[in-house]
């Protein structure tokens, strides 16, 4: 295979990977937001799956699709212990 052909194949592969990522993010978000048939009326539906197994809070928040959004999510993770009033000793436990 020539270098030009290889570069074209790599570009095509990256394009397909990007499209797949978009579709996976959409599917993950749809699963995360799916109604829970067992939820009581008036309650917030429990998301399907569990952390690392069909559910991602980052995807549910819409903060998984770009580097900028991932940085925002990381900021939320880092600032959360201080925002709820935990003292410094406990925040060491929650460092991300």
N, C-alpha and C positions, 0 to 999 in steps of 0.2 A: 504494500500500500504506500502511496506517495504521501509526503508531508501535507500537501494541500488537501488531499482526501481525508487524512487523519484529522486535520483541523476542522474540516466540515462535519465529520462524524462527531467530534467532541462538542461542537456548537449545537448540533442537532440533539445530542444526548442531554446537554445542559438545558436546552429548551424543553425537552420532555420532562426532565427532572423538576424544573420550575412549575410546569403545568400540573404535574402530579402532586407537588407540594400544595399548590392552591386548592386542588380538589380534596386532598387529605384534610387540610385545614377546614374547608367547608363541611366535610363529613363529620369531623371531630366536633365542630361547633354545633351542628345539627343534633348529634348524639347528646352533647352536653346539655342542650336546651330542650330535649325531648320531654314531653309530659310524662309524669309518673302516674300510671293508672291507679295506684294504691294511695295516692296523696289525698288527705282530707280536704274537703272544700274550704277554700280560703287560705290554705297553707302554701308555702313555696315548694314547688316540685323538687324532689330529690334528684340530682343528676344521675344518669345511668353510668355504670362502671365505677371504678375507683381510681385513685391516683396511680398513674402508670399503667392502668389496665382499662382503657376505653374512656378515660376522663382526664382532662387537663384544665385546671383553673385558669391557666394562662391563655389557653385557646378560648375558653368560655368568656373571658374578659376581652377578647379580641386583641391581645397583646403578644401574638406569636408570629405575626406575618412579616415583620421587617426588623432590621437591627435597631432602628429607632424605638419601635414598640417594645422590643425585648429589653432595651435599656430602661424604658419606663417601668416595665414589670419588675426589673431588678431593683429599681429605686423604691417601688412599693414594698418589696420584700425587706429591704434594708431599713426602711423608715418605720415599718409597722410596729415593732416592739416599743420604740420611743413614743409613737403617736398614741399608744394606749396607756402610757404612764408607767411602764416597767422601769425599775431602777437599772443603773448601769451594770450591776452584778448579774442580773438576769439577762440582760441583752447579750452578754457574751455567749450565752447558751443558744441564742437565736440568730447568730451571725450567719449570713448567707454567703 
